[in-house]
Amino acid sequence: MSQLLDLLQKDARKTNAELAELLGLDEAAVSQEIAQLEQDGTIMGYTAIIDREQHQPNKVTAMIEVRLSPERGGGFDRLANRIAAFPQVKSCFLMSGSYDLLTIVEGEDLREVARFVSETLSTMNGILSTATHFQLKTYKANGLLRSSQPDPDRLPVSP
């Protein structure tokens, strides 16, 4: 039921009645489908998308490329799961290309992220190298443009 998932991803606050109306289904069927998607882990959770520049302007987000040494019989999974379990790690993805994992890390400041990378992440057995990139500004997150962006269809007016 990809249409239902698309609607929930755009606005998880819609009621089951609103979703049912949009999908042309009855509310009980939508409720049952959502319950099944939650049960089987397709829907992992619900969250608010927060504009950190408005709410926590000093918080730092970094994208860290991590090269790993794969383990015999387990590949990258065991080490990737250990890394993903750290509270500083907000997301962790196995990637193709020149590095193995992309981790998204948050900290109160640059030093906190640097300390995590230098004292925790890069000292773990199996980590070959890291490359840290700090997020400077957000234009779009989770499919949403920042509300403070000017309307692209409007031309600037000068006095």
URCOR-V736672 format. One record per pair of residues at least 12 apart in sequence whose ideal C-beta (glycine too) atoms are under 10 Angstrom apart, sorted by sequence separation. I is the first residue (numbers start at 0). J is the second residue. If there is no record, write none. Layout:
# URCOR-V736672
I_J + I_J
This chain:
# URCOR-V736672
6_18 + 14_26 + 15_27 + 17_29 + 18_30 + 67_79 + 79_91 + 88_100 + 90_102 + 91_103 + 104_116 + 117_129 + 15_28 + 16_29 + 19_32 + 65_78 + 79_92 + 89_102 + 90_103 + 91_104 + 102_115 + 116_129 + 15_29 + 16_30 + 18_32 + 65_79 + 79_93 + 88_102 + 89_103 + 90_104 + 102_116 + 116_130 + 117_131 + 3_18 + 6_21 + 14_29 + 15_30 + 18_33 + 67_82 + 87_102 + 88_103 + 89_104 + 90_105 + 116_131 + 2_18 + 3_19 + 6_22 + 13_29 + 15_31 + 87_103 + 88_104 + 89_105 + 104_120 + 115_131 + 15_32 + 65_82 + 76_93 + 83_100 + 85_102 + 87_104 + 88_105 + 3_21 + 15_33 + 75_93 + 82_100 + 86_104 + 87_105 + 102_120 + 113_131 + 2_21 + 3_22 + 63_82 + 74_93 + 83_102 + 85_104 + 86_105 + 87_106 + 112_131 + 2_22 + 79_99 + 82_102 + 113_133 + 2_23 + 3_24 + 78_99 + 79_100 + 112_133 + 0_22 + 2_24 + 11_33 + 78_100 + 82_104 + 109_131 + 6_29 + 79_102 + 0_24 + 75_99 + 87_111 + 109_133 + 3_28 + 63_88 + 74_99 + 75_100 + 87_112 + 3_29 + 7_33 + 61_87 + 65_91 + 67_93 + 100_126 + 87_114 + 88_115 + 99_126 + 102_129 + 104_131 + 0_28 + 4_32 + 62_90 + 63_91 + 87_115 + 99_127 + 0_29 + 3_32 + 4_33 + 7_36 + 60_89 + 65_94 + 86_115 + 87_116 + 98_127 + 100_129 + 102_131 + 104_133 + 105_134 + 3_33 + 64_94 + 69_99 + 85_115 + 98_128 + 11_42 + 66_97 + 67_98 + 68_99 + 88_119 + 98_129 + 101_132 + 103_134 + 0_32 + 4_36 + 64_96 + 66_98 + 67_99 + 87_119 + 88_120 + 98_130 + 0_33 + 3_36 + 11_44 + 12_45 + 64_97 + 65_98 + 66_99 + 67_100 + 87_120 + 97_130 + 8_42 + 11_45 + 64_98 + 65_99 + 66_100 + 85_119 + 0_35 + 7_42 + 11_46 + 12_47 + 63_98 + 64_99 + 65_100 + 85_120 + 0_36 + 11_47 + 64_100 + 65_101 + 4_41 + 63_100 + 64_101 + 65_102 + 82_119 + 4_42 + 7_45 + 63_101 + 64_102 + 82_120 + 3_42 + 62_101 + 63_102 + 62_102 + 63_103 + 0_41 + 61_102 + 62_103 + 63_104 + 82_123 + 61_103 + 62_104 + 81_123 + 60_103 + 61_104 + 81_124 + 82_125 + 60_104 + 61_105 + 81_125 + 82_126 + 59_104 + 60_105 + 61_106 + 78_123 + 59_105 + 60_106 + 78_124 + 79_125 + 58_105 + 59_106 + 78_125 + 58_106 + 59_107 + 61_109 + 77_125 + 78_126 + 58_107 + 59_108 + 63_112 + 55_105 + 57_107 + 58_108 + 59_109 + 75_125 + 57_108 + 59_110 + 61_112 + 65_116 + 55_107 + 59_111 + 60_112 + 61_113 + 63_115 + 58_111 + 59_112 + 63_116 + 51_105 + 58_112 + 59_113 + 61_115 + 70_124 + 61_116 + 65_120 + 70_125 + 65_121 + 67_123 + 68_124 + 69_125 + 63_120 + 68_125 + 63_121 + 65_123 + 67_125 + 68_126 + 66_125 + 67_126 + 68_127 + 65_125 + 66_126 + 67_127 + 65_126 + 66_127 + 67_128 + 65_127 + 66_128 + 65_128 + 66_129 + 64_128 + 65_129 + 66_130 + 64_129 + 65_130 + 63_129 + 64_130 + 65_131 + 63_130 + 64_131 + 62_130 + 63_131 + 64_132 + 62_131 + 63_132 + 61_131 + 62_132 + 63_133 + 61_132 + 62_133 + 60_132 + 61_133 + 62_134 + 60_133 + 61_134 + 59_133 + 60_134 + 59_134 + 60_135 + 58_134 + 60_137 + 51_134 + 52_136 + 52_137 + 51_137 + 50_137 + 51_140 + 50_140 + 49_140 + 48_140 + 53_145 + 48_141 + 50_143 + 52_145 + 53_146 + 48_142 + 53_147 + 46_141 + 48_143 + 50_145 + 52_147 + 50_146 + 50_147 + 9_141 + 8_141 + 9_142 + 8_142 + 9_143
